[in-house]
Amino acid sequence: MAHPVSVTLDVEDLRPSHDLPERAVLMTHRVLDLFAEAGVRASVYVVADLAERRPELVRRAAEDGHEVGLHGHEHVPLPIVGADRFGAVTRDARALLQDLSGQSVEGYRAPMMSLVPASNWAVPILADLGFTYSSSTLPAPSPLYGWPGLPRRAFRWADGPVELPCPLVRLPFLDLPYLGGTYLRLLPDAMRRHGTRRAGPDEVLWTYCHPWEFDPDEAYHPHEHIGTLASRVAWLRRSRMERRFRRLLGEPVGPPLADRVQSLAAAGLPVVDPAQPPALGRAARLANGRLRSS
């Protein structure tokens, strides 16, 4: 039997300048229309500076029955935000989304999966602010942000929230976040099916996407914080994204991640101390973060 895959959407505006056309609103509504057509309830993580300018996006997501979560105050990786600023801006951002959605915002997703050893200070802050779970880690070497050595199943941070790590499929010499947006666009559907078939019974599977990935008409511009090569990759095969995603939505779909967390036997989850990151091997040190500024 196929594993159900929960659907998540990261709503962000990555224009380097407001002089460029604003397409995030149009494309977010288009993806929400796609969810409505498929009868899917998703977890929708919104960047608060966009929510402040376009509150109708948060209100619509909530009215459509989706879980609303926080994708940061701005779309800036945690190590760049810094510990001194993170607590105050995240508190205000959560309050804003709660006010707009009428929900208790339980979930946090770091921009670019940037919860890494250099930003482990975020874990106790998230707990203090009332988040019950995070989906902010990629437990393998990554060309952007990864935390190799973390568990690949749901776990609990010591004195912190539950963490739902990005799902991976293991191939020879390589681990791929095969359900992520870039990989959905670039890899064949057979890879997604291979990964879901290999997933363990206790694995929480979730896919993520971004409104801009459904927008083949957007003119190229570099994305901040990820470098030129990764920015170019963000434009590849966008014209295929909707078709690929429709096929995924036709397969077993799980509930929003907040519902999945409630169903976990939290007391039995592994516990990880964020202050004691595992030592990286040479291959992981070479691979991790290679495209952040290239």
JOZIDA-V26156 format. One record per helix or strand. SS is the DSSP state (a for helix, b for strand). FROM is the first residue (numbers start at 1). TO is the last residue. If there is no record, write none. Layout:
SS,FROM,TO
SS,FROM,TO
//
This chain:
b,5,11
a,24,38
b,43,46
a,48,53
a,55,63
b,67,70
a,78,81
a,83,101
b,107,108
a,111,113
a,117,119
a,122,129
b,133,134
b,155,157
b,162,163
b,169,171
b,174,176
a,181,186
a,189,198
b,206,210
a,211,214
a,227,233
a,238,249
b,253,253
a,257,263
a,266,268
b,270,272
a,282,287
//
